[in-house]
């Protein structure tokens, strides 16, 4: 299933990533150690300092496997076998870096055998296909956070492991558990460190996927831009690969 329509495209809208964790802590410590009452010059400089914390990043192609009208739900696994992956994705306004609440964060990706729901068979496997597994999204909370439970994605010919993502604002939830309307403010892809992918590929059912892995360096979409190009930070949920991972990323969108 070569994702032939996925080629690098010019950036249509801007997205940002916001410094957090150790970086934010270091900034806070430095500020506390040197605090003085702000002068007029310091106040004038504040917007520049704040802007420096944010880093612009790219949008990426939607690809050929998107399906409209997916469920709004926190768990998209539908019983699919695989290494657990718990995503915490934070959405912020790219101009102010203020968290964006009630934004719908929607993701979709291949299963352990490299098959997308709605397109099963494209990677050479036969399995039940309801058109909804490993698809869906949630609304961000007041802190701009969307928490989604899924499995570690599989791979198919020609693409490294990745997760597709869209962010919508102003959607209306429907009685059938889906959504309608709103504005699409970001389309991108999420990527994962190669070392973790190598470990996951040795675990069943990923180990039964006979298609050769495409690395980040070989991929036609990922541009080696790190977090600015969608590379998530992953931490282990346990002492073994099969225990799973937590993935985090902060995305800024232009409303």
C-alpha positions in Angstrom: 0.0 0.0 0.0 2.3 2.7 -1.2 1.0 6.1 -0.1 1.7 7.6 -3.5 -0.3 10.7 -3.1 1.6 11.7 0.0 4.3 14.1 -1.2 5.7 17.2 0.5 3.5 20.2 -0.1 3.9 23.9 0.5 2.7 25.0 3.9 -0.9 26.4 3.7 -1.2 27.4 7.4 1.2 27.8 10.3 1.5 25.6 13.3 3.8 26.0 16.4 5.2 23.9 19.1 5.5 25.4 22.6 8.5 24.8 24.9 7.5 22.7 27.9 8.8 20.4 30.5 12.5 20.9 31.3 12.7 23.9 28.9 9.9 25.7 30.7 11.3 24.8 34.1 14.7 26.2 33.2 13.1 29.4 32.0 11.1 29.7 35.2 14.1 29.1 37.4 16.2 31.7 35.6 13.4 34.2 35.8 13.0 33.6 39.6 16.7 34.0 40.2 17.0 37.4 38.5 13.5 38.9 39.2 13.2 42.7 39.4 10.2 45.0 39.0 9.6 45.3 35.3 10.7 48.5 33.6 9.0 50.1 30.6 11.7 48.6 28.4 11.1 45.1 29.9 7.4 45.4 29.3 7.9 46.4 25.7 10.3 43.4 25.2 7.9 40.9 26.7 6.0 40.0 23.5 9.3 39.3 21.7 10.5 37.0 24.5 7.1 35.1 24.5 7.3 34.7 20.7 10.8 33.2 21.0 9.3 30.3 23.0 7.2 29.2 20.0 8.6 27.4 17.0 6.8 27.4 13.7 6.3 24.0 12.2 4.7 22.6 9.0 1.4 21.1 8.0 1.6 17.8 6.1 -0.5 16.2 3.4 -3.8 14.6 4.4 -2.9 11.5 2.3 -5.3 9.1 0.5 -6.9 7.3 3.5 -9.0 9.9 5.2 -12.7 9.2 5.8 -15.3 11.8 6.8 -17.7 11.5 9.8 -15.7 9.5 12.3 -16.6 9.0 15.9 -15.9 11.5 18.7 -14.4 9.1 21.3 -11.3 8.8 23.5 -10.5 5.2 22.7 -10.2 4.3 19.0 -8.7 0.8 19.3 -11.9 -1.2 18.7 -10.1 -4.2 20.1 -7.2 -4.1 17.6 -4.2 -5.9 18.8 -1.0 -3.9 19.3 1.3 -2.1 21.7 -0.8 0.5 23.7 -0.2 4.1 22.8 -1.7 6.9 24.9 -1.6 10.3 23.2 -1.7 13.6 25.0 -1.9 16.3 22.4 -2.2 20.0 23.4 -3.6 22.6 21.0 -2.7 26.3 21.4 -3.3 29.5 19.4 -0.3 30.2 17.3 -0.4 33.9 17.9 -0.8 33.9 21.6 0.2 30.3 22.7 -3.0 30.3 24.7 -4.6 26.7 25.0 -7.5 26.2 22.7 -10.5 24.5 24.3 -13.3 22.6 22.5 -11.1 22.0 19.4 -11.7 18.6 17.9 -8.4 16.6 17.5 -9.0 13.8 15.0 -6.4 11.1 14.2 -6.3 8.0 12.0 -3.6 5.5 11.2 -2.8 1.9 10.1 -3.1 -1.1 12.3 -0.2 -3.5 13.2 -0.4 -5.1 9.7 -0.3 -1.8 7.9 -4.0 -1.7 7.0 -6.3 1.3 7.2 -9.9 0.8 8.1 -12.0 1.4 5.0 -9.1 0.3 2.8 -8.2 -3.2 4.2 -6.3 -5.3 1.7 -4.2 -2.5 0.3 -1.2 -3.9 2.2 -1.9 -7.5 1.4 -3.8 -8.7 4.4 -7.4 -9.9 4.7 -9.2 -8.9 7.9 -12.6 -7.5 9.0 -13.1 -3.9 7.9 -15.8 -1.7 9.5 -14.3 1.6 8.2 -13.9 2.9 11.8 -11.1 1.1 13.6 -8.2 3.3 14.6 -10.1 6.5 13.6 -11.7 9.1 15.8 -11.0 12.1 18.0 -11.9 14.1 21.0 -12.6 17.7 22.0 -9.8 19.5 23.9 -10.5 20.4 27.5 -10.1 23.8 29.1 -6.3 23.3 29.1 -6.3 22.6 25.3 -5.5 18.9 25.9 -6.9 16.0 23.9 -6.2 12.5 25.3 -6.6 9.6 22.9 -6.0 5.9 23.5 -4.9 3.9 20.5 -2.2 1.4 19.5 1.3 1.9 18.1 0.8 2.2 14.3 1.9 -0.4 11.8 3.6 0.3 8.5 3.1 -0.2 4.8 5.3 -0.1 1.8 6.9 3.3 1.1 6.1 5.1 4.4 7.6 5.3 7.8 5.4 4.8 10.8 3.1 7.8 11.2 -0.3 9.0 12.5 -2.5 11.4 10.6 -4.0 14.3 12.5 -6.6 17.1 11.9 -7.7 19.9 14.2 -11.2 21.3 13.8 -12.8 24.3 15.6 -16.5 25.1 15.9 -17.8 21.6 15.3 -21.2 20.3 16.2 -21.5 16.9 17.9 -24.2 14.7 16.4 -26.5 12.1 17.9 -24.8 9.2 16.2 -21.5 10.0 18.1 -19.8 11.8 15.2 -19.5 15.6 14.4 -20.3 18.0 11.6 -19.4 21.5 10.5 -16.7 23.6 11.9 -13.4 24.8 10.4 -10.4 22.6 9.7 -7.4 24.6 11.1 -4.6 22.0 10.9 -3.7 18.9 8.9 -0.5 17.1 9.7 1.2 13.9 10.6 2.8 12.6 13.8 6.1 10.7 13.9 7.9 8.4 16.3 11.6 7.9 17.2 13.2 5.1 15.1 14.6 3.3 18.1 11.2 2.7 19.6 9.8 1.6 16.2 12.6 -1.0 15.9 11.7 -2.4 19.3 7.9 -2.5 18.5 8.6 -4.2 15.2 9.9 -7.3 17.1 6.6 -7.7 19.1 3.6 -9.7 17.9 1.5 -8.9 15.8 3.9 -6.3 14.3 6.5 -9.1 13.8 4.1 -10.8 11.3 4.1 -7.8 9.0 6.5 -8.9 6.3 6.6 -5.5 4.5 10.0 -3.8 4.8 10.1 -0.9 7.2 10.7 2.5 5.8 12.8 4.6 8.1 12.3 8.3 9.0 15.4 9.1 6.9 13.9 7.2 3.9 10.4 8.7 4.2 9.1 11.0 1.5 7.1 13.2 4.0 9.1 13.5 7.2 11.9 16.1 6.7 14.1 15.4 9.7 12.7 18.5 11.4 12.2 16.9 14.8 9.3 18.1 16.9 8.8 21.0 14.5 7.8 18.4 11.9 5.6 16.4 14.2 8.1 14.1 16.0 6.4 13.2 19.3 8.1 12.7 22.6 7.4 9.1 23.8 7.9 7.6 27.3 7.5 4.0 28.3 4.5 3.0 30.3 6.2 -0.1 31.8 9.4 -2.1 31.8 8.7 -3.9 28.5 7.9 -2.8 24.9 4.5 -4.5 25.0 3.5 -2.4 28.0 3.2 0.5 25.7 4.1 4.2 25.4 2.7 7.7 26.2 3.2 10.2 23.4 3.0 13.9 23.8 3.2 16.9 21.4 2.0 20.5 21.6 0.5 21.8 18.4 -0.2 25.5 17.6 -2.9 26.3 15.1 -4.0 29.4 13.3 -7.6 30.0 14.0 
